[in-house]
Amino acid sequence: MDLMLKEYTAAAGTTVVEVSGEIDVYTAPRLREKLISLADAGSYHLIVDMERVEFLDSTGLGVLVGGLKRVRAYDGGIDLVCTQGRILKIFRITGLSKVFDIFDTVDEAVAAHNPGRPGGHLTVVDPETSDAQTSDLKAGNPGTEGKTEGN
């Protein structure tokens, strides 16, 4: 499957890149160019929506890390949106789940950086126990912890 990219503004200063398909050695350069062009245009707060990504390889991970380095040079960041277990597992195994903030929805990612917006929650799955740790993201509140059972 091919890679499809859609870009839109979710909130003032926050750009979402919606990614569909496979991010691999053949398609990753398109995502790299998109992230570079956004950063070059002054978009330093990015959300990469990976809900429709069917496959992610090490080249794709490298593109995301490279994009993060680029925007962090301007005090920006890249948040990810993903709830797919097979993709989340790649981030856990590589340790990148500690580098990227990963959210369940775009609205939750936006709310985490825009205190005036309604809160959401962030779910991180413990790879050893498969338990999911959920943090509420409320305006002006650093979050409260709750625990739910994973699959």
C-alpha positions, 0 to 999 in steps of 0.5 A: 500500500502507498503512503498518503499524507494529509496536513491540517491545522488543529489549533493555533500553532499546531499542525497535524499530519495524518498518515495512512498506509505503510511507512517503510524504506520506500515511502518514508522519504515522503514523510521526511520531506513533509516534516522538513517542509513544515519545520522550514515553514515555521511549524514546530508543534506537530502531531503525527496521526498514525491511526491509519498506518498499517506498517512501520519499519526502522526507516520510518522510525528514523524519519520521526526521530529526525523530524523531532530533532529538527523541531526541538531545535526551535523549542517544538515537538512532535506528538504521535496519535496511535492506538494500534497495538502492533505499532505501539509495540514497535515504539515500546521495544525501541524505547521511543515510547519514552521519547515521543508523547503518544496519545489516543486521539488528535484532540487529546494531543492538542489538549495536552498543549493547549490549556484552554481546551478540554482534557483527554487522556494518554494511555501507555501499555506496560510491555511486561504486564500488558496493563495500561496506565492512563493519565488524565490530561485536564486543563491546568492539571498535571494529570491523575493516574488510573490503571486499566487492564490491557489486552 
